[in-house]
């Protein structure tokens, strides 16, 4: 479930555009204080999906070092009945600027099939560095972490892009800088476990991990309205495939007008 959380928005390869010029300091028009979105994660081996876990993303406004920041907490866990196969208990946190959406701190506490990791990253936007327990790392201007990138990308104006355009940005993860992009695939109607939506579709090119292969294997759909919330994620994994559907939301900034019943 780790890479479901990590990859709701891209994690990947460089595309020859300058992310800093176009996206640095992008403003938030998509979400607000108190937003919470929950997902059910389904797993399939032979084409039949079973409920295997859940994830939640909650956002609030706080003060950090006299600065007003968004504090996002992302959690993911396997259902207890499947813990004997692969137990997941993950928690991610990001603190990022309310004006520029640039991160100040990233925390990760994961327990995945017996593999445990704790990570604490502090970003210094003035010196373009990321400080971890392993050292001080030089990072590009407008670097993102795993969670801040999700909320950052929700403010992208997709109407500016053509099908197969690649939208780049940089992310710091596991003491490395990744030059990433997501490929815009246009719009389509999609039926999820929650309902039928008009959606924006794209593919992130994944960094190879314990569950996911590298490449453009994962597909993500976000609502075609001002909220741009992810409503479905699908991907093959090492054995079988996974799917995450949005099942509950609270305190969205705008009505969920992309859903069929609103139209």
C-alpha atoms as an extended CHARMM CRD file, in Angstrom:
* protein
*
       263  EXT
         1         1  UNK       CA              0.0000000000        0.0000000000        0.0000000000  PROA      1               0.0000000000
         2         2  UNK       CA              3.0610000000        2.2350000000        0.3780000000  PROA      2               0.0000000000
         3         3  UNK       CA              3.2760000000        3.0100000000       -3.3140000000  PROA      3               0.0000000000
         4         4  UNK       CA             -0.4670000000        3.6210000000       -3.5660000000  PROA      4               0.0000000000
         5         5  UNK       CA              0.0540000000        6.5330000000       -1.1800000000  PROA      5               0.0000000000
         6         6  UNK       CA              3.3490000000        7.5720000000       -2.7570000000  PROA      6               0.0000000000
         7         7  UNK       CA              2.0820000000        7.4190000000       -6.3320000000  PROA      7               0.0000000000
         8         8  UNK       CA             -1.3640000000        9.0430000000       -6.2750000000  PROA      8               0.0000000000
         9         9  UNK       CA              0.5780000000       11.7570000000       -8.0050000000  PROA      9               0.0000000000
        10        10  UNK       CA              3.7730000000       10.9800000000       -9.9930000000  PROA      10              0.0000000000
        11        11  UNK       CA              7.1610000000        9.7340000000       -9.0280000000  PROA      11              0.0000000000
        12        12  UNK       CA              9.4220000000        9.5510000000      -11.9200000000  PROA      12              0.0000000000
        13        13  UNK       CA             11.5950000000       10.4340000000      -14.8840000000  PROA      13              0.0000000000
        14        14  UNK       CA             12.7650000000       13.7290000000      -16.3180000000  PROA      14              0.0000000000
        15        15  UNK       CA             10.9840000000       15.3720000000      -19.2370000000  PROA      15              0.0000000000
        16        16  UNK       CA             12.7980000000       18.2470000000      -20.9790000000  PROA      16              0.0000000000
        17        17  UNK       CA             10.8010000000       21.1780000000      -19.6190000000  PROA      17              0.0000000000
        18        18  UNK       CA             11.6980000000       23.5280000000      -16.7910000000  PROA      18              0.0000000000
        19        19  UNK       CA              9.3110000000       22.8100000000      -13.9450000000  PROA      19              0.0000000000
        20        20  UNK       CA             10.5090000000       25.7670000000      -11.8780000000  PROA      20              0.0000000000
        21        21  UNK       CA              9.5510000000       28.4000000000      -14.4720000000  PROA      21              0.0000000000
        22        22  UNK       CA              5.9530000000       27.2340000000      -14.9010000000  PROA      22              0.0000000000
        23        23  UNK       CA              4.9790000000       25.6570000000      -11.5930000000  PROA      23              0.0000000000
        24        24  UNK       CA              7.1700000000       27.1940000000       -8.9170000000  PROA      24              0.0000000000
        25        25  UNK       CA              4.9730000000       28.9690000000       -6.4030000000  PROA      25              0.0000000000
        26        26  UNK       CA              1.7000000000       27.6900000000       -7.8340000000  PROA      26              0.0000000000
        27        27  UNK       CA             -1.2720000000       28.9910000000       -5.8020000000  PROA      27              0.0000000000
        28        28  UNK       CA             -3.8890000000       26.8770000000       -4.0770000000  PROA      28              0.0000000000
        29        29  UNK       CA             -7.4010000000       27.0730000000       -5.4710000000  PROA      29              0.0000000000
        30        30  UNK       CA             -8.3240000000       23.3870000000       -5.0170000000  PROA      30              0.0000000000
        31        31  UNK       CA             -8.5330000000       22.5170000000       -1.3030000000  PROA      31              0.0000000000
        32        32  UNK       CA             -9.1890000000       24.0200000000        2.1160000000  PROA      32              0.0000000000
        33        33  UNK       CA             -8.6260000000       23.5550000000        5.8340000000  PROA      33              0.0000000000
        34        34  UNK       CA            -10.4360000000       20.4980000000        7.1990000000  PROA      34              0.0000000000
        35        35  UNK       CA            -10.5630000000       18.4590000000        4.0120000000  PROA      35              0.0000000000
        36        36  UNK       CA            -10.5140000000       14.6790000000        4.4980000000  PROA      36              0.0000000000
        37        37  UNK       CA            -10.6590000000       11.9890000000        1.7800000000  PROA      37              0.0000000000
        38        38  UNK       CA            -10.8210000000        8.2320000000        2.3600000000  PROA      38              0.0000000000
        39        39  UNK       CA            -10.1520000000        5.3420000000       -0.0030000000  PROA      39              0.0000000000
        40        40  UNK       CA            -10.7860000000        1.6200000000       -0.1070000000  PROA      40              0.0000000000
        41        41  UNK       CA             -7.9660000000       -0.4410000000       -1.6070000000  PROA      41              0.0000000000
        42        42  UNK       CA             -8.9040000000       -3.5250000000       -3.6070000000  PROA      42              0.0000000000
        43        43  UNK       CA             -6.6120000000       -6.3930000000       -4.6050000000  PROA      43              0.0000000000
        44        44  UNK       CA             -7.0440000000       -8.8920000000       -7.4360000000  PROA      44              0.0000000000
        45        45  UNK       CA             -5.1720000000      -11.9630000000       -8.6270000000  PROA      45              0.0000000000
        46        46  UNK       CA             -7.6890000000      -13.6100000000      -10.9870000000  PROA      46              0.0000000000
        47        47  UNK       CA             -9.8030000000      -10.6250000000      -11.9770000000  PROA      47              0.0000000000
        48        48  UNK       CA            -11.9830000000      -10.5070000000       -8.8600000000  PROA      48              0.0000000000
        49        49  UNK       CA            -11.2560000000       -7.5630000000       -6.5840000000  PROA      49              0.0000000000
        50        50  UNK       CA            -11.4390000000       -7.9960000000       -2.8040000000  PROA      50              0.0000000000
        51        51  UNK       CA            -11.3540000000       -5.2970000000       -0.1310000000  PROA      51              0.0000000000
        52        52  UNK       CA             -7.7500000000       -5.4380000000        1.1050000000  PROA      52              0.0000000000
        53        53  UNK       CA             -7.1370000000       -2.1410000000        2.8940000000  PROA      53              0.0000000000
        54        54  UNK       CA             -7.8420000000        1.5410000000        3.3230000000  PROA      54              0.0000000000
        55        55  UNK       CA             -6.1660000000        4.9380000000        3.0930000000  PROA      55              0.0000000000
        56        56  UNK       CA             -7.0020000000        8.4450000000        4.2790000000  PROA      56              0.0000000000
        57        57  UNK       CA             -5.6820000000       11.9380000000        3.5990000000  PROA      57              0.0000000000
        58        58  UNK       CA             -6.5590000000       14.7350000000        6.0600000000  PROA      58              0.0000000000
        59        59  UNK       CA             -5.4920000000       18.3740000000        5.8570000000  PROA      59              0.0000000000
        60        60  UNK       CA             -5.4280000000       21.1720000000        8.4130000000  PROA      60              0.0000000000
        61        61  UNK       CA             -3.8040000000       24.5650000000        8.9700000000  PROA      61              0.0000000000
        62        62  UNK       CA             -1.2000000000       25.0390000000       11.7150000000  PROA      62              0.0000000000
        63        63  UNK       CA              1.7020000000       27.2620000000       12.7600000000  PROA      63              0.0000000000
        64        64  UNK       CA              5.2940000000       26.0620000000       12.3570000000  PROA      64              0.0000000000
        65        65  UNK       CA              8.1790000000       28.3430000000       13.3130000000  PROA      65              0.0000000000
        66        66  UNK       CA              5.8150000000       31.3390000000       13.1120000000  PROA      66              0.0000000000
        67        67  UNK       CA              4.7300000000       30.3800000000        9.5920000000  PROA      67              0.0000000000
        68        68  UNK       CA              1.2380000000       29.3240000000        8.5550000000  PROA      68              0.0000000000
        69        69  UNK       CA              1.4190000000       25.8650000000        7.0270000000  PROA      69              0.0000000000
        70        70  UNK       CA             -0.8140000000       23.1280000000        5.7170000000  PROA      70              0.0000000000
        71        71  UNK       CA             -0.3660000000       19.9020000000        7.6870000000  PROA      71              0.0000000000
        72        72  UNK       CA             -1.3470000000       16.7880000000        5.7320000000  PROA      72              0.0000000000
        73        73  UNK       CA             -1.5120000000       13.3350000000        7.2740000000  PROA      73              0.0000000000
        74        74  UNK       CA             -1.7400000000       10.3180000000        4.9800000000  PROA      74              0.0000000000
        75        75  UNK       CA             -2.3540000000        6.8740000000        6.4720000000  PROA      75              0.0000000000
        76        76  UNK       CA             -2.6410000000        3.4460000000        4.8670000000  PROA      76              0.0000000000
        77        77  UNK       CA             -3.2960000000        0.0160000000        6.3120000000  PROA      77              0.0000000000
        78        78  UNK       CA             -4.1350000000       -3.4820000000        5.1950000000  PROA      78              0.0000000000
        79        79  UNK       CA             -7.3190000000       -5.0790000000        6.5140000000  PROA      79              0.0000000000
        80        80  UNK       CA             -6.6100000000       -7.2430000000        9.5890000000  PROA      80              0.0000000000
        81        81  UNK       CA             -7.8530000000      -10.3460000000        7.7770000000  PROA      81              0.0000000000
        82        82  UNK       CA             -5.0650000000       -9.9060000000        5.1910000000  PROA      82              0.0000000000
        83        83  UNK       CA             -2.2710000000       -8.9920000000        7.6070000000  PROA      83              0.0000000000
        84        84  UNK       CA             -0.9330000000      -12.5400000000        7.4880000000  PROA      84              0.0000000000
        85        85  UNK       CA             -0.2450000000      -12.0360000000        3.7640000000  PROA      85              0.0000000000
        86        86  UNK       CA              1.2650000000       -8.5500000000        3.8650000000  PROA      86              0.0000000000
        87        87  UNK       CA              0.7000000000       -6.3080000000        6.8770000000  PROA      87              0.0000000000
        88        88  UNK       CA              0.7820000000       -2.5650000000        6.2080000000  PROA      88              0.0000000000
        89        89  UNK       CA              0.5970000000        0.2290000000        8.7820000000  PROA      89              0.0000000000
        90        90  UNK       CA              1.8880000000        3.4450000000        7.1960000000  PROA      90              0.0000000000
        91        91  UNK       CA              1.7840000000        7.0870000000        8.1950000000  PROA      91              0.0000000000
        92        92  UNK       CA              3.0520000000       10.0300000000        6.1590000000  PROA      92              0.0000000000
        93        93  UNK       CA              3.0260000000       13.6910000000        7.1650000000  PROA      93              0.0000000000
        94        94  UNK       CA              3.8940000000       16.8710000000        5.2900000000  PROA      94              0.0000000000
        95        95  UNK       CA              4.0270000000       20.5050000000        6.3990000000  PROA      95              0.0000000000
        96        96  UNK       CA              4.0290000000       22.9450000000        3.4790000000  PROA      96              0.0000000000
        97        97  UNK       CA              3.6020000000       26.6720000000        2.9280000000  PROA      97              0.0000000000
        98        98  UNK       CA              0.0200000000       27.8890000000        2.4530000000  PROA      98              0.0000000000
        99        99  UNK       CA              1.1200000000       30.5180000000       -0.0850000000  PROA      99              0.0000000000
       100       100  UNK       CA              3.6880000000       28.6770000000       -2.2320000000  PROA      100             0.0000000000
       101       101  UNK       CA              2.8180000000       25.0190000000       -1.4450000000  PROA      101             0.0000000000
       102       102  UNK       CA              6.5310000000       24.3530000000       -0.9080000000  PROA      102             0.0000000000
       103       103  UNK       CA              7.3610000000       21.8090000000        1.8640000000  PROA      103             0.0000000000
       104       104  UNK       CA              9.1150000000       22.5680000000        5.1390000000  PROA      104             0.0000000000
       105       105  UNK       CA              9.0360000000       19.1150000000        6.7560000000  PROA      105             0.0000000000
       106       106  UNK       CA              8.2150000000       15.5490000000        5.7530000000  PROA      106             0.0000000000
       107       107  UNK       CA              7.7400000000       12.6030000000        8.1390000000  PROA      107             0.0000000000
       108       108  UNK       CA              7.3400000000        8.9300000000        7.2940000000  PROA      108             0.0000000000
       109       109  UNK       CA              6.6570000000        5.9940000000        9.6420000000  PROA      109             0.0000000000
       110       110  UNK       CA              6.0860000000        2.7640000000        7.7160000000  PROA      110             0.0000000000
       111       111  UNK       CA              5.6180000000       -0.8880000000        8.5930000000  PROA      111             0.0000000000
       112       112  UNK       CA              5.1980000000       -3.0110000000        5.4840000000  PROA      112             0.0000000000
       113       113  UNK       CA              5.4310000000       -6.7700000000        5.6530000000  PROA      113             0.0000000000
       114       114  UNK       CA              7.9490000000       -6.5440000000        8.4910000000  PROA      114             0.0000000000
       115       115  UNK       CA              9.9750000000       -3.7820000000        6.8270000000  PROA      115             0.0000000000
       116       116  UNK       CA             10.0600000000       -0.7130000000        9.0680000000  PROA      116             0.0000000000
       117       117  UNK       CA             11.3190000000        2.7800000000        8.3070000000  PROA      117             0.0000000000
       118       118  UNK       CA             11.2280000000        6.1680000000        9.9810000000  PROA      118             0.0000000000
       119       119  UNK       CA             12.1730000000        9.2700000000        8.0240000000  PROA      119             0.0000000000
       120       120  UNK       CA             12.3830000000       12.9230000000        9.0220000000  PROA      120             0.0000000000
       121       121  UNK       CA             13.2130000000       15.4890000000        6.3310000000  PROA      121             0.0000000000
       122       122  UNK       CA             13.5530000000       19.2410000000        6.8340000000  PROA      122             0.0000000000
       123       123  UNK       CA             13.5800000000       21.4490000000        3.7450000000  PROA      123             0.0000000000
       124       124  UNK       CA             15.3760000000       24.7850000000        3.6350000000  PROA      124             0.0000000000
       125       125  UNK       CA             13.9360000000       26.7630000000        0.7350000000  PROA      125             0.0000000000
       126       126  UNK       CA             16.5440000000       29.5370000000        1.0670000000  PROA      126             0.0000000000
       127       127  UNK       CA             19.5470000000       27.2120000000        0.6520000000  PROA      127             0.0000000000
       128       128  UNK       CA             17.7760000000       24.6140000000       -1.5350000000  PROA      128             0.0000000000
       129       129  UNK       CA             18.7240000000       21.7780000000        0.7990000000  PROA      129             0.0000000000
       130       130  UNK       CA             17.0290000000       18.7860000000        2.4040000000  PROA      130             0.0000000000
       131       131  UNK       CA             18.3150000000       17.7020000000        5.8160000000  PROA      131             0.0000000000
       132       132  UNK       CA             17.8750000000       14.0920000000        6.9610000000  PROA      132             0.0000000000
       133       133  UNK       CA             19.5640000000       11.7860000000        9.4520000000  PROA      133             0.0000000000
       134       134  UNK       CA             21.8590000000       10.7240000000        6.5900000000  PROA      134             0.0000000000
       135       135  UNK       CA             23.1150000000       14.1990000000        5.7920000000  PROA      135             0.0000000000
       136       136  UNK       CA             22.4070000000       17.4290000000        3.9270000000  PROA      136             0.0000000000
       137       137  UNK       CA             21.3560000000       17.1080000000        0.2900000000  PROA      137             0.0000000000
       138       138  UNK       CA             21.2830000000       19.7610000000       -2.4150000000  PROA      138             0.0000000000
       139       139  UNK       CA             17.8590000000       19.9070000000       -4.0560000000  PROA      139             0.0000000000
       140       140  UNK       CA             16.4310000000       21.8490000000       -7.0190000000  PROA      140             0.0000000000
       141       141  UNK       CA             14.3280000000       24.9400000000       -6.6130000000  PROA      141             0.0000000000
       142       142  UNK       CA             10.6740000000       24.1790000000       -5.7890000000  PROA      142             0.0000000000
       143       143  UNK       CA             11.3200000000       20.5940000000       -4.6260000000  PROA      143             0.0000000000
       144       144  UNK       CA              8.3100000000       18.5630000000       -3.4300000000  PROA      144             0.0000000000
       145       145  UNK       CA              7.8690000000       15.6710000000       -1.0200000000  PROA      145             0.0000000000
       146       146  UNK       CA              5.5200000000       12.7060000000       -1.4620000000  PROA      146             0.0000000000
       147       147  UNK       CA              2.4550000000       14.3280000000        0.1010000000  PROA      147             0.0000000000
       148       148  UNK       CA              2.9810000000       17.9770000000       -0.8270000000  PROA      148             0.0000000000
       149       149  UNK       CA              3.2530000000       16.9110000000       -4.4870000000  PROA      149             0.0000000000
       150       150  UNK       CA             -0.2810000000       15.4930000000       -4.3920000000  PROA      150             0.0000000000
       151       151  UNK       CA             -1.7830000000       18.7890000000       -3.2430000000  PROA      151             0.0000000000
       152       152  UNK       CA              0.5280000000       20.8040000000       -5.4700000000  PROA      152             0.0000000000
       153       153  UNK       CA             -0.5610000000       18.8260000000       -8.5490000000  PROA      153             0.0000000000
       154       154  UNK       CA             -4.2450000000       19.2640000000       -7.7260000000  PROA      154             0.0000000000
       155       155  UNK       CA             -3.7980000000       22.9320000000       -8.6540000000  PROA      155             0.0000000000
       156       156  UNK       CA             -2.4450000000       22.2610000000      -12.1350000000  PROA      156             0.0000000000
       157       157  UNK       CA             -4.5710000000       23.7460000000      -14.9410000000  PROA      157             0.0000000000
       158       158  UNK       CA             -5.0420000000       20.6640000000      -17.1220000000  PROA      158             0.0000000000
       159       159  UNK       CA             -6.8870000000       22.6600000000      -19.7850000000  PROA      159             0.0000000000
       160       160  UNK       CA             -3.5030000000       23.9510000000      -20.9610000000  PROA      160             0.0000000000
       161       161  UNK       CA             -2.3290000000       20.4920000000      -22.0350000000  PROA      161             0.0000000000
       162       162  UNK       CA             -2.8030000000       18.1910000000      -24.9900000000  PROA      162             0.0000000000
       163       163  UNK       CA             -3.1280000000       14.4010000000      -24.7770000000  PROA      163             0.0000000000
       164       164  UNK       CA              0.2710000000       12.7640000000      -24.1060000000  PROA      164             0.0000000000
       165       165  UNK       CA              1.8200000000       15.9970000000      -22.8030000000  PROA      165             0.0000000000
       166       166  UNK       CA              4.1500000000       15.3800000000      -19.8450000000  PROA      166             0.0000000000
       167       167  UNK       CA              4.0350000000       17.6310000000      -16.8020000000  PROA      167             0.0000000000
       168       168  UNK       CA              7.3370000000       17.6550000000      -14.8640000000  PROA      168             0.0000000000
       169       169  UNK       CA              8.3550000000       18.3860000000      -11.2930000000  PROA      169             0.0000000000
       170       170  UNK       CA             11.0240000000       17.3340000000       -8.7810000000  PROA      170             0.0000000000
       171       171  UNK       CA             10.5850000000       15.2080000000       -5.6550000000  PROA      171             0.0000000000
       172       172  UNK       CA             12.8740000000       14.2840000000       -2.7540000000  PROA      172             0.0000000000
       173       173  UNK       CA             12.4290000000       10.7140000000       -1.4940000000  PROA      173             0.0000000000
       174       174  UNK       CA             14.7250000000        8.2280000000        0.2660000000  PROA      174             0.0000000000
       175       175  UNK       CA             17.6050000000       10.7360000000        0.2750000000  PROA      175             0.0000000000
       176       176  UNK       CA             17.4330000000       11.1550000000       -3.4880000000  PROA      176             0.0000000000
       177       177  UNK       CA             16.0840000000       13.7190000000       -5.9370000000  PROA      177             0.0000000000
       178       178  UNK       CA             13.7740000000       12.3210000000       -8.6080000000  PROA      178             0.0000000000
       179       179  UNK       CA             12.9710000000       14.2950000000      -11.7700000000  PROA      179             0.0000000000
       180       180  UNK       CA              9.3670000000       13.3440000000      -12.3380000000  PROA      180             0.0000000000
       181       181  UNK       CA              6.4420000000       13.7600000000      -14.6840000000  PROA      181             0.0000000000
       182       182  UNK       CA              2.9010000000       12.6670000000      -15.2590000000  PROA      182             0.0000000000
       183       183  UNK       CA              1.4660000000       12.0510000000      -18.7170000000  PROA      183             0.0000000000
       184       184  UNK       CA             -1.8790000000       13.7240000000      -19.3990000000  PROA      184             0.0000000000
       185       185  UNK       CA             -4.3290000000       11.3410000000      -21.1170000000  PROA      185             0.0000000000
       186       186  UNK       CA             -7.3810000000       13.5710000000      -21.4950000000  PROA      186             0.0000000000
       187       187  UNK       CA            -10.8610000000       13.2610000000      -20.0240000000  PROA      187             0.0000000000
       188       188  UNK       CA            -13.3250000000       10.3970000000      -19.7180000000  PROA      188             0.0000000000
       189       189  UNK       CA            -16.3150000000        9.1970000000      -17.7460000000  PROA      189             0.0000000000
       190       190  UNK       CA            -15.5440000000        6.5590000000      -15.1300000000  PROA      190             0.0000000000
       191       191  UNK       CA            -17.7210000000        4.4950000000      -12.8050000000  PROA      191             0.0000000000
       192       192  UNK       CA            -16.2290000000        3.8260000000       -9.3610000000  PROA      192             0.0000000000
       193       193  UNK       CA            -17.4710000000        2.1330000000       -6.2060000000  PROA      193             0.0000000000
       194       194  UNK       CA            -18.6910000000        5.5550000000       -5.0460000000  PROA      194             0.0000000000
       195       195  UNK       CA            -20.4330000000        6.6680000000       -8.2540000000  PROA      195             0.0000000000
       196       196  UNK       CA            -20.0220000000        7.8290000000      -11.8410000000  PROA      196             0.0000000000
       197       197  UNK       CA            -17.7050000000       10.7750000000      -12.5330000000  PROA      197             0.0000000000
       198       198  UNK       CA            -16.4340000000       12.9850000000      -15.3120000000  PROA      198             0.0000000000
       199       199  UNK       CA            -12.6910000000       12.6670000000      -14.7690000000  PROA      199             0.0000000000
       200       200  UNK       CA             -9.2300000000       13.7900000000      -15.8420000000  PROA      200             0.0000000000
       201       201  UNK       CA             -6.9240000000       10.8650000000      -16.5910000000  PROA      201             0.0000000000
       202       202  UNK       CA             -3.1340000000       10.5920000000      -16.4230000000  PROA      202             0.0000000000
       203       203  UNK       CA             -0.2880000000        8.1250000000      -15.9370000000  PROA      203             0.0000000000
       204       204  UNK       CA              2.6630000000        8.6020000000      -13.5710000000  PROA      204             0.0000000000
       205       205  UNK       CA              5.8890000000        6.8600000000      -14.5690000000  PROA      205             0.0000000000
       206       206  UNK       CA              6.6480000000        4.8820000000      -11.4140000000  PROA      206             0.0000000000
       207       207  UNK       CA              9.9110000000        4.4940000000       -9.5900000000  PROA      207             0.0000000000
       208       208  UNK       CA             10.4770000000        0.7670000000       -9.1800000000  PROA      208             0.0000000000
       209       209  UNK       CA              9.6180000000       -0.4160000000       -5.6640000000  PROA      209             0.0000000000
       210       210  UNK       CA              8.7840000000       -3.4950000000       -3.6140000000  PROA      210             0.0000000000
       211       211  UNK       CA              5.2550000000       -3.7800000000       -5.0340000000  PROA      211             0.0000000000
       212       212  UNK       CA              5.2920000000       -1.7830000000       -8.2630000000  PROA      212             0.0000000000
       213       213  UNK       CA              7.3540000000       -2.1880000000      -11.3870000000  PROA      213             0.0000000000
       214       214  UNK       CA              8.8510000000        0.9050000000      -12.9840000000  PROA      214             0.0000000000
       215       215  UNK       CA              7.2600000000        2.4860000000      -16.0360000000  PROA      215             0.0000000000
       216       216  UNK       CA              3.9090000000        3.9550000000      -17.0090000000  PROA      216             0.0000000000
       217       217  UNK       CA              1.8370000000        1.1370000000      -15.5250000000  PROA      217             0.0000000000
       218       218  UNK       CA             -0.3270000000        3.0590000000      -13.0720000000  PROA      218             0.0000000000
       219       219  UNK       CA             -3.4180000000        5.0450000000      -14.1270000000  PROA      219             0.0000000000
       220       220  UNK       CA             -4.9650000000        7.8340000000      -12.0400000000  PROA      220             0.0000000000
       221       221  UNK       CA             -8.3150000000        9.5940000000      -12.4390000000  PROA      221             0.0000000000
       222       222  UNK       CA             -9.1210000000       12.8950000000      -10.6770000000  PROA      222             0.0000000000
       223       223  UNK       CA            -12.4310000000       14.7520000000      -10.6260000000  PROA      223             0.0000000000
       224       224  UNK       CA            -13.0190000000       17.0740000000      -13.5640000000  PROA      224             0.0000000000
       225       225  UNK       CA            -14.0690000000       19.9290000000      -11.2980000000  PROA      225             0.0000000000
       226       226  UNK       CA            -12.2810000000       22.5420000000       -9.2250000000  PROA      226             0.0000000000
       227       227  UNK       CA            -11.4190000000       20.0620000000       -6.4350000000  PROA      227             0.0000000000
       228       228  UNK       CA             -9.2840000000       17.7190000000       -8.5800000000  PROA      228             0.0000000000
       229       229  UNK       CA             -9.4650000000       14.9350000000       -5.9870000000  PROA      229             0.0000000000
       230       230  UNK       CA             -8.1920000000       11.4700000000       -6.9800000000  PROA      230             0.0000000000
       231       231  UNK       CA            -11.1880000000        9.1520000000       -7.3450000000  PROA      231             0.0000000000
       232       232  UNK       CA             -9.4950000000        6.0230000000       -8.6950000000  PROA      232             0.0000000000
       233       233  UNK       CA             -5.9760000000        4.5970000000       -8.9560000000  PROA      233             0.0000000000
       234       234  UNK       CA             -5.2680000000        1.3250000000      -10.7920000000  PROA      234             0.0000000000
       235       235  UNK       CA             -2.0120000000       -0.5380000000      -11.2780000000  PROA      235             0.0000000000
       236       236  UNK       CA             -0.5700000000       -4.0050000000      -11.8120000000  PROA      236             0.0000000000
       237       237  UNK       CA              1.8190000000       -5.0970000000       -9.0720000000  PROA      237             0.0000000000
       238       238  UNK       CA              4.3540000000       -7.9070000000       -8.7700000000  PROA      238             0.0000000000
       239       239  UNK       CA              1.5270000000      -10.4260000000       -8.2640000000  PROA      239             0.0000000000
       240       240  UNK       CA             -1.9550000000       -9.3740000000       -9.3880000000  PROA      240             0.0000000000
       241       241  UNK       CA             -3.2260000000       -5.7920000000       -9.4270000000  PROA      241             0.0000000000
       242       242  UNK       CA             -4.5420000000       -3.1350000000       -7.0700000000  PROA      242             0.0000000000
       243       243  UNK       CA             -7.2660000000       -0.5200000000       -7.3160000000  PROA      243             0.0000000000
       244       244  UNK       CA             -8.0930000000        2.3280000000       -4.9110000000  PROA      244             0.0000000000
       245       245  UNK       CA            -11.4850000000        4.0530000000       -5.0280000000  PROA      245             0.0000000000
       246       246  UNK       CA            -12.5020000000        7.2190000000       -3.2070000000  PROA      246             0.0000000000
       247       247  UNK       CA            -15.2600000000        6.1880000000       -0.8020000000  PROA      247             0.0000000000
       248       248  UNK       CA            -15.7640000000        9.1630000000        1.5120000000  PROA      248             0.0000000000
       249       249  UNK       CA            -14.9600000000       12.8630000000        1.6570000000  PROA      249             0.0000000000
       250       250  UNK       CA            -15.4710000000       15.7690000000        4.0180000000  PROA      250             0.0000000000
       251       251  UNK       CA            -15.1860000000       19.5460000000        3.7130000000  PROA      251             0.0000000000
       252       252  UNK       CA            -14.2280000000       19.8360000000        0.0380000000  PROA      252             0.0000000000
       253       253  UNK       CA            -13.6720000000       23.4090000000       -1.1080000000  PROA      253             0.0000000000
       254       254  UNK       CA            -16.2550000000       23.1110000000       -3.9060000000  PROA      254             0.0000000000
       255       255  UNK       CA            -19.2850000000       20.9290000000       -4.6770000000  PROA      255             0.0000000000
       256       256  UNK       CA            -18.3480000000       17.6180000000       -6.2920000000  PROA      256             0.0000000000
       257       257  UNK       CA            -19.8710000000       18.7720000000       -9.5740000000  PROA      257             0.0000000000
       258       258  UNK       CA            -18.0700000000       16.1320000000      -11.6560000000  PROA      258             0.0000000000
       259       259  UNK       CA            -20.2950000000       13.4410000000      -10.1690000000  PROA      259             0.0000000000
       260       260  UNK       CA            -23.2460000000       12.4340000000      -12.3380000000  PROA      260             0.0000000000
       261       261  UNK       CA            -25.9510000000       13.3270000000       -9.8220000000  PROA      261             0.0000000000
       262       262  UNK       CA            -24.7370000000       16.9450000000       -9.7960000000  PROA      262             0.0000000000
       263       263  UNK       CA            -25.1880000000       17.3350000000      -13.5570000000  PROA      263             0.0000000000
